[in-house]
Amino acid sequence: MKFKLASYLSVLGITLLPPPAVAFKLKPEGSFIERKLANRSQSYWEKLLSGSALKGIDKIGESVHEEITNRVLGCEGDEDICAAPDYEPKNAYVLAGGRWNDDPPFRFEKDQGNFGGCEPGSTVRLVTFPRCWANVFKNGKKRAGRGEVLNADNAPLLVRSHFGDLQFLHAMANRDSESASDVRNRIIAWAEFTWRIALGEFSLSTRVKDVPVSGIVEFFGTKGWSIQDLFALGNPHVRKPENMSELAFGSLLHVVEDSFANGHVERAMPDGQEKCPEAANGYTMPGKIKEFHSYVNQDSSRHGDDDARNAFSANWSGPRPNVVDVGRTLNDFFVRRAPWSEVKPYIECIFTLDTDARPASAGARYTKARAF
């Protein structure tokens, strides 16, 4: 059955890809918000391609991010309940934010994006233009493998997020040998940015490069994007401050969730006794970070094994605090609208570096075999 499906997709010009640099996989279809996007923008033919592509990608994806996020937000059911993107409709915007890190919307201008399935001027998301998405992703992976530095000057958000200068969106280093402190600083900057958006401190029309958060302008300073452009391009369903608040929180949760996936971050085993600093209210500290991994030299299948539901299950049943515990603490902060000054010490605690934290590498377990 798998061979027949793969052959059919090949005829349609859709290539099945190895799992991307995302920890804890996402269900490609997404929630009703993403499905509305597909229904809104696709032609009849593109809908046929979309349906085929989603079926193919679904074979390599699971609703792991959705399950973790739903559990963070209170779901106590079995996997088939908590992993359902539509389990609780009121969670939809937080889930959409969690998807954003893996699937940030982007658009090609005229004379750009000469890939099969792409339409200049249209907003590309996995659910709206899957063939274009797959081709752009595959091209980005090749470019990164050749050693190209991918950033705002030469790559769309999708490529930057998975293979370029925005890999902190997945709690990963951009390349081998980066210092753990540099990666940590980027993550904390993103946490401040998203948290303050979640609190409504900035209007949605504020240009990202003008947001007073140190460390953000270097990634978005060459663009004139507003906050709304960055997070809601082509998605009218989230263009309300209350919806954007939840979406921004979901993006932060994604980074935190990814940091508990072994293919992204090597953490020490938590002892359940060590506490966060007093400024962070003395919460129990999760395992300290020994290394942020870099993706480009990783074996994607090994990385993918630790993105699967079994990997989350092992973390969830292991020493506390686990990824759900940490997420629920952040959700408590979010529900009561705690200011960044109160949340920052806890974020810093989540990303505490071990005393012997190493520069980034693929990680011994994930390093590609050398070709001879």
Summary of the structure (lengths in Angstrom):
residues: 372
radius of gyration: 19.4
end to end distance: 34.0
largest distance: 59.7
contacts: 1279
relative contact order: 0.14
helix: 49%
strand: 6%
